[in-house]
Amino acid sequence: MIAWYQAVMLALLQGLTEFLPISSSAHLVIPSLLLDWPDQGLAFDVAVHVGTLSAVLFYYRADLGRMADSWFHSLAGGGATQDSRLVWYLGLATVPAGVVGLAAGDFIEGNLRNLPVIATTTLVFGILLGIADRVAPGEKTGNPLTLSIALLIGLAQAMAPVPGVSRSGVTITAALLLGMNRQASARFSFLLSIPIIASAGALKVWELGSSGLAVDWWTLGLGATVSGITAYLCIAVFLRLLDRVGLMPFVYYRIVLAAVLFLLWVA
């Protein structure tokens, strides 16, 4: 098991990068390369997933309660609403990424989790994010979310298992290119993270239960707490500043990060 200070650093990185469009995998590979840290292990992965999932659930707790109420009401024959349709959109948009994760997860983990791939995807998808931000409609304009737009965003999310792509980055990029404004794009991206993080976490819990590994509950609790608090603050600050500063600071950051990763690869 990793040391407590390593747990804090990795949890901070996970919380900071899970919802910002800058790729968590691109950042989590750096400590292991520069500091020769051991792999954090499956149990710690579960803990930080629990933390980030708790953050987004708590931030959108009012929205989720309203969506659940509308969805159950529609199932009882009360008629569809925007909130009840959103539940279906989220479920359907999650399917492509789930299929890719189950079908190609082992291949991606074994063959694509390396510096050349992460550096390239960090750069390419960062540039695409910049293009999308340039064509984004204004704060009070933009296309409403529809089933076809949700499915196309879900198809974009299917690329997220490739390290360096960034799940939030690729879904926000797709939403902007499909004509949604920044706030609506970010909101759908963050809500879409709930089923995918929950599914990935459940799979990791099952693997952990089957592995028989010893569990350091103190370190896991520390990781979950730090990643959860950090992720919540990131969501709140990101959404507050999004219309004011746009996404270009993240684009520039990704370009610099890609250059650093390419230098590490060469070195």
N, C-alpha and C positions, 0 to 999 in steps of 0.2 A: 504494500500500500504506500502511496506517496506521502511525503511529509506534510504537516499542516500548512506551512507557508506555500508549498507548491499547490496544495488544494485551494488556498485563497487566491493565488494568482490565476490558476486555470479557471476557477469559478468566476472571477472578475472578467476574464477574457470571454468566457461563454456568455455571461450576462450582458456584456457590452456589445457583443457581435451577433447574438442570436436574432435580434430584430432590426439592427441597423443594416443597411444594404452593403456590407463590406466583407462578408464571408467569415464565418467562425472557423472553418477548417484552415483557411489561409493563416489565421492568427495562432491557432492551437498547435500548428506544426513548428512554429518558431522556437518556443522554449525547449522542445525536445532536441532541436538541431543545435541551438546556440549553447544551451546549458546542460545538454546530455541528460535531461530528466527522463525517468522511466515512463512507460506508458501508464496513464492514469487508471486503467483497468475498467472492466465492465460495470462494477458496482458504482464507481464514481460517475461514470456516464449516466447511469440511472438517476443519481442524486441531482446532477445539474439539470437534467431534463425535467425532473420534478420541480426544481426551482423556477425554471423559465416558464413552464406550463402554469404554475401557480401565479406567476406575475401577470400573464396575459388574461387568465381567468379572473383575477381580482380586478384588473383595470377595466375590463369590459363586463363586470358582473351585472350591472343594470341592463345593458344591452342583451346579454345572454338570457337573463330572466325574462325579459320581454319577448325575445325570440322563442324561447321554449313555450311560454304561455300561448303565443299566437299559433305555434306549430301544432300543439296538442288541441287547441281550439279548432283549427282547420281540419284535423283528423276526425274530430267529432262532428264535422259537417257545418262548422261555423263560417266557412268561406276563407279563401286565401287572402293574405295581406302581404305587404312588403317584407315584414319580419318572418312570416312563415315561409315565404318563397326563398328568403336568404338562407334558411336552414337547409333546404334542398340544394341550393346552389353550392353551399360549402361542402355538403356530402358528395355531390357529383364531381366537383372540382378536385376533390382529394383522391379520387380513384386513379388517375394516371400516375401520380407519384407513388401511390401504394403498389401499383403493378410493377413499375420500374424497380422500386426498392426490393420487392420480393423476387423478381426475375433476375435482376442484374446486380443486387447488392453485394454479393460475394466477389463478383468480377470487378466491380468498381473499387471495393476495399483493397483487393489484391493487386490491381494493375494501374489504377488512376490516382492513388493517394501518394503522389510524389511531387517534388518541387517543380519540374518542368510543366506538368499539367496544371498544378495549382497557380503558378505564376501566369501561365497563358490564359486560363479562364478568369483569373482576377482582372487581368488587363482587358480582355475582349468584352466581358460582360460589364465591366466598368464603363467602357466606351459606349456600349449600347444603352446603359443607364443615362449617360450624358445626352445622347441623342433623344431619348424619350423625354428627358426633362426639358429639352429645348422646345419640343412640340407640345408640351402639356398644356391643356386648356386652363383658363383662369379659375380662380377660387370658386366663383359662383356659376361657372358654366361646366360643360363636360357631359358626356353620355351617361345615362343612368345604367346601373348594373342590370344586365339581362342574363338569361340562361346561356346564350351563345357566348357572351363575353366571359362569364364565369368558367365555362368549359375551356375556352382558349387560355385563360389564365391558369387553369388546372393543368393544361398540356405544357405550358411554360414551366410550371412547378415541377414537372416530371424530370426536368434537367437538373434540379437542385441536388440530387444525390451525388453528382459529380463534384469533387472538392474544388473550392474556389469560385463556384458559380454564385452562391449566396441565395438561399431560398427567398428571403424577403426582397433581395435585389431583383431577382428575375421576375417575381410576381408583380412587383411595383412597376418594373419596366414594361411588362406586357400590358398591364392595366392602363398605363399612360399612353402607350402606342395605340390602344384600342379606344382612346378618347375620354377616359375617365380623368377627373382632376386629381391633384396630388393627395388631398385629404381622403377622398373616397378610395383611391388606390391603396393608400397605406392602411386604411381601416379594413378593407377586404383582405389584404395580405396578412395582417395580424390576426384577424379572425380565422383565416384559412390555416394559420399555424397551429390552431388548437387541435383539430383532428389528427394532423400529421405528427405533431410532437407527442400527443397522447398515444397514438398507434406505435410510434417508434419506442416510446418509453415502456409500453406494455410488452412489446417484443423483447426488449432488453431485460425486463423483470423476469419474463419466462426463461430466458437464457441464463440469467443469474441464478434462478431457482434450480435449474437443471445442472448447473456447474458444480455446486457444492462448495463454492469458494467461501472462505471466512470473510466476515463483514466487520469493518471498523466503523461502527455507527456514529462515533463522534466526528470523524473526518467527513463522513457522508452528510451528516447533518450540517456541518460547517459549509460544505460545498453547496448544498441545496439552499441554505439561507443566503449566502453571499450572492449566488447566481440569481436567486429570486429577487432580492432587493435591487441589485444592479439592473436586471432586465426591466423591472417596473419603472425605475427612474429613466431608463433609456427610452421606453415607449412614451412616457409623459413628456419628456423634453423634446424628443424627435417630433411628435405631433404638434407641439406648441410652436416650434421653430420652422416647421416644414414650409409653410407658405411664405415665410419671411426670407429664408435663405435658400430655399430650393434644395436640389440634390447635387449640385455641382461640387460642393466641398467633399462629398463622399466619392465623387468621380475622381477628383484630383488625388484624394487619399489613396484610392485603389491603384491609380497609376504609379504613385510613389511606392506603394507596397509591392506591386508587381516587379518594379525595378529592384527592390531589395531582395525579393525572392529569387529573381534571376541571378543576382550577384552571389547569393548564397549557393545557388546551384553550381555556378561556375567555380566558386571557391572550394 
